[in-house]
Amino acid sequence: MNPAAYWVIIVLGASALGYFLFRAFRGLRTYFELRGKRLVTCPENHQTAAVELDAKHAAHEAVHHKPQMRLSTCSRWPERKDCGQQCLGQIEQAPEDCLVHNIVINWFSGKNCVYCGRSISEVKEWWVDHKPALLTPEKKTIFWDEFPAEKLPELFNQCAPVCWSCNVTEKFRREHPELVTDREPSDLRVRYIK
Ligand SMILES: [Zn+2]
């Protein structure tokens, strides 16, 4: 074969591979950008709703053309399953700001545990393995992700931050009060708990 023909084949092959990788990268990037639960204000009742975008479908579309966003879940479904998904505009305007992950990190960052006084965000792996909790007005501590996501904005106004260790301790105290003997309470405990 003519050496020039080899070069033509190599250049065409490299171009095809580059084009394929570019498309695949666009699909993957779309998937990672759109996945995750988000909070929006439902245009129908003006209350907070927790929604998820159909990231897999959008990633598949992004391989070929600009993807159309659509919801895959909503806390108001199935009652409002046939809504017009008008809330998508809010996500398009601020896709990062409405992510539950970011909302929760922003709220806990800079806050101290009401039991031990430690900074929540300074706890090692506080987001991965040592997730923080909330102290409710009923004086009960619950991990933040045990609440429905759409309730979080309201709960953040009513609850106090609790670190992972103190939540585990308080849970043990609630479930086995006969095994716990309190020492002198700290100032924080006196102020917030007693
Ligand atoms: Zn603590």
Residues whose N, C-alpha, C, O or C-beta is under 5 A from the ligand:
A	BS01	ZN	C113 Y115 C116 G117 C163 C166
